[in-house]
């Protein structure tokens, strides 16, 4: 991740913020944290506020799109993730009970983060209500990770010096590992459920 961001900064520095916007449209906070750490070093002309704005824009419009896909295609869309049944049920229950709290917090909930906008759309939360709450949530999320990365970089520099990048690299690998494990686990559950449904009942 560091090498990717450094390459963009050196070769296409003027594209940094559009790059962050595009990345956060489809992914999460890792690139925001790493770029915030780079901003803390002072080697590059990176504005933390512009970083937060770019992350806010990508996250906001990405989740707006997923929300409208959920509204348009509805429940059949969720049939593609049969292994996530318990998470989906929990998310539906949460959004039906306290929609505002769920929309403001789902970016921080591992396991339902990527599904949440679809579920909010399917649940029928009004468009304007979701737009306003999604914007507030995206702004809090983007500033938290942009400035969090910045101050984390300052602290790690004080504690570890140049070795801080080994810690960050380990963190990125951990996040990737958790994501891969979750995907494989979901796929295994889906396969097991499909096999159970296909097998004839025993007498």
Protein Blocks (a to p, Z undefined) as FASTA:
>chain_A
ZZmmmmmmmmmmmlmmmmmmmmmmmmcmklmmmmmmmmmnomaccdfklmmmmmmmmmmm
mmmmmmmmmmmnmmmlmmmmmmlmmmmmmmmmmmmmmmmlmmmmmmmmghjlmmmmmmmm
mnopafklmmmmmmmmmmmmmmmmmmmmmmmmmmmmmmnommlmmmmmmmmmmmmmmmmm
mmmmmmmmmmmmmmmmmpccdZZ
